[in-house]
């Protein structure tokens, strides 16, 4: 079983992979460089994502909304426009280009 950090990294990679390139780049640009590099590497190296898992990750992101800024840099702070763009998506998530 994955630890919490690895699980969060996988979820971030799944989210980034589901976004169009411009939105993914915006999200990655908002991260600390070392965080963005880890997410990019995870996107490139992770096995294909089951569409049901992808949907769960996106749904979780939309349900939780934007996280509060962490006390320590342990997570990813997202721009509010990203949630809106995800909510407005109509195309299937698994056939979109990946940023990076």
C-alpha positions, 0 to 999 in steps of 0.5 A: 500500500502507498504511503500518504505522500506517494498517494498524494503524488499519484493523485496530483499526477492523475489530475494533471494528466486529465487536464488539457496541456495549457491548464496542466502547465498552469497548475505545474507552474504554480507548484514549487519546482521540485514538486512540479518535477515529481508530478511530471515524473510520476505522470511519465512513469505511472501505469495507465490509469483506470478511468474509474480511478481518474473519475474518483480523483477528479471528483475528490478534487471537485468535492474538496475544493481548493485546499487552505495553504499548508503550514508546511509545504506538504501539498499543492495549492491550486488556482480556483480557475482550475476547479472551474475548468474541470467542472466545465469539462465535457470531453472524456478525460482519458483521451486528452493531451498531457502537459509536460 
